[in-house]
Amino acid sequence: MQHIYLDHAATTPLHPDVLEAMLPYYREFHGNPSSLHSFGQRTRHAVDEARSVIAESLHALPSEIIFTSGGTEADNTAIMGIATALKDKGRHIITSQIEHHAVIDTCAFLEKNGYDVTYIPVDKQGRVSPESVRQAIREDTILISIMYGNNEVGTVQPISEIGAIAQEKGIYFHTDAVQAYGMERMDVRSLPVDLLSISAHKINGPKGMGALYIGKNVKINPHLHGGNQEKKRRAGTENVAGIIGFAKAAEISGRTLEDHRMQYEKYRSIMLEAWSEMNVPFTVNGSLEHYLPHILNVSFPGTRTEMMLMNLDIAGIAAASGSACTAGSFEVSHVLEAMGVAQEILQSALRFSFGYGNTEEQIHEAAIKTGEIVLRVSKAER
């Protein structure tokens, strides 16, 4: 039986070229980048080159990039860093109801420590209204954090419009771009953002590796202490192999972005057309106009998410209920809840996400098997 992996939004397989680029930094070049001897300077040079590659992918300056252990730490660093640096100016933060838990839980922690957070609602497509952000701004607002593209339904937010409002009001703007990086071209020279989070393992890079763009005029308080690495903004010996792998993944991702977007659009069409031809009832969750092409969140009324996932796994298809961070719990999606979808839609949602290694044949096979399972399960439920 062929196993088909359609959970790339949770994590992606390591690209072979990325592994090849990393291996020398496990086998030969093991020096600490902070050491002054030749071993250390060899890895220091490699880290500097990798930082330039990541910076170039965002059209940022190398000095504006700090490496982290992943997207979660990048989000925490941005939000906690601004919150603590500006606590004397204000303690009000604006975010949305559909953020990744790395943002929502960090904001919840701050609420328990004297900060006030406004959670902006979204429409039925999962979009934040820029005007609702404007109306939520107060005199003591110090940070706005709205994700670039949602990890569950793929909806892309009006980042430019929200960022323009933040700039107009003199408020720092952070975007969690972890899911969108590698799918959307990003240029921080024209995009009005002050902080932007990205992660390696979403673009066929290594797990445990991320980065945060911090605009050159933005000052944050570090939340990791004990060393002068990353210009004193993130203490800890650099994960050299991970950094090298991240840079290689970013280079490959940038080179193949347009081709992959077209490929994943085709995959979406294959699945939707197959289900229509099989007379499978379904509803697409999220925006049909503003979306990340590699994410397809769909509900099959008359089925249950957990039952579908088990049947799909038996059939050799890996899909998800939504965010990987709640995988295994079958908790109701806070994203779909915020979108106000009907209970039947909420309880039957699945996320298929495409990526490196998938083929049209695999997608067609997965669509047919999914359709057959839906028809069988929904009939049994009646």
C-alpha positions, 0 to 999 in steps of 0.5 A: 500500500502506498502511503501518501503524506498530506500534512505538510502544514504540520511539518515537511520532509527534509530536502536531500540537498538540505541534509547534504549541506548540513552534514559537514557541520556535524562531521567536520566543522564543529567549532563554536562560532564564538571561538576565536580560533580557526575552527570557530571562525570557519563556522562563524563565516558559515553562519554569517553567510546563512544569515545573509541568505535568510535576510535576502529571502525577505529583502532584509539586512543581515543584522535584522535577522536573529536565529531561534529554535523555531517559529514558536520561539520567534513569536514569543521573542517578538511579543514578549520582547516588545511587551517588556521593552515598552511596558512603561509606555503601555500594556495593550496588545492587539491580536486576532482570534485565529492566531497560532497558539504560540501567539495566543498563549503568549498573549494569555500569559501576558494577560495574567501579568498585567497586560490587556489583550484585544482579540479581533474577530474574523469573518466567515472566511477567516479574514481580519478586517483592517478597520476592526484593528483600527477601532481597537487601537488605544492610547496605550497600544504597543503592539499589533500581532496578526498572522500572515497566513492561517495554518489551519484554513490557509486564509491570507490576511490583509497584512499591508493594510493592517501594517499601514494602520500600525505605522500611521499610529506609531505602533509596532506590528508583528506577523507570524509568517511561519505558514506563509514563508515559502508560499508568498514572496515577502519584501520587508522593504515595502511590507509595513511590518516591524517583526516577522517570524519564520521557521525552517521545518515548514519549507523542507528544512530542519526542525528546531530552527527558526528566525525572527526579522526585527526592523533595524529601528526596533528595540526588544528585550531578550528573553534568553540570557547568558551570552552575547550571541545574536547581538545580545538579542538571543543568548545561546550557542548557535545551532550551526548545522540547523542554520546552514540547513535553514539557509539551503531550504530558503534558497531552494524554496525561493527558487521554486516558489512560483512552480510550487504555487501552480502545482499546489493549485492543481492539487486543490483542483484535482481533489475538489473535482474528484469529490464533485464527480463522486457526488461527495458532499463537502464544504471548503473552509476559508477564503476562496480568494485569499489563501495559501495554495498548499492548504485545503481545509474541507468539511464532509457533513455527516462524518466526524473528524476523528473517524475520518482521520482513523480511516484515512490513516488505515488507507495510507493517507496522512491528513490532519484536523488542523493545527499540529499543536492540538493533534491527538486531542480532537479539540474543536478548532478555535479557528473554525469556531472564530469563523462561526461555522455550523456545528456540523461543519466544525465537527467534520473538518479535515486539513489536507496540505501539499508539499515536496514529494507529492505527485498528481497521481498521489493526490488523485488517489487520495481524493478517491479514497477520501471520497469513498471513505466519506460515502461509507462513513456518512452512510453508516452514521445515518 
